[in-house]
């Protein structure tokens, strides 16, 4: 269920003209609450909507037309990159900052090519959230924890970095699916995984179904053996 905090049509026009209107889209309620609280500590930020999956993120953004969309890379129902494609097609004015726990260089390149204006790691949210939003609103980009004025130069550097990195075969698994796979290898139950990532057990089941389809296995044991044999996970000693 989405949460609309304020409808643009009923806003005080004086307030909306001076405030930075933000939609927060993340499948973790704890992340949404934390980001909202941090933004609302700033006098000129206004969180006007929240979304817990990719489809709702599209609906909220097109309906509310925020200045900034903070969009989780790994979203249920529709991944963040696909949600961004849909939004950019219909509302290219909105500036999108991708939120993520982990992201590959190739995914950064793809996100920027689609239209993202920033990449913000979740472990840097506390220190960089307000700064990254202001950088993006000023017309710059936020990449690698810093303001970037020249996107072409940044993309060239990222492409060179991607070319130099050895490709890790992931069998099409997303970062979240790799995290779930690691949990399965460690012997976690669906309930354990749900608690760790603050998601529902139904979402965990959907992740597992996708993982089974991509890897060609049919049981948790087969998945664990598959992941270990192909070094999909890094086990702690």
C-alpha positions, 0 to 999 in steps of 0.5 A: 500500500502506498502512502501519499503524504500530501497531494500537490493539488491541495498544497499551499502554492507558496510552500511548494514553490520554495520546498524541495518535494521528494518521493521515497521509494524503497521496499524496506519500511525502516529505510523509508522511515529513516530517509523521511526523518532525515529529509524532514530535519531539513527546513526546505525538504518535503516528503510528499510520497512513499512507495514500497515497490517499483509499480507504486514508485511509477504511480507516485512519481507521475501523480505527484511530480516531485522534484526528486525521486529517491529510488531503490535499485532492488524493488519488488514487482519492478526493479528500480532501473525498469521503473526509472525507464518508465518514469523517464519516458513520461516525466523526464523532468523529475531528477532520480537518485538511485539508492542501493546497498551495492551496485556494480560499475556496469549498473552505475553506467546503465543507470546514468544512461537511462537518466539517473542523476545520482547514485547514493549508497545506503551506508552513506545516506546519513552523511550524504543524503542532503548534500547529494539532493542539493547537488542534483537539484543544482544541475550536477550529478552525484557519483561515487560519493562526490559531486560531478559536473561533467557526466561525459568525463565520469562515464568515460572513467566508469567505462574504463573501470568496467573494462578493467574489472574481471567479469563475475558470472552471476547467472543473472542474479540481482544483488538482492538475490545474491544476498538471499542466496548467501542467507540460504547457504548460511542455513537461514529459513525464509523467516530469517531472511525476511527479518534480516532484510525487513521484507515479507516471507512472500517476497522471500519466496518470490526471490527464491522462485526467481533464483531457482529459475535463473540457476536451474536448481529446484531445492535449497540444498541444490542452490547452496551447493550450486552457489558454493561451487560457482563462488556466488557467495563469500563464506566467512571463515 
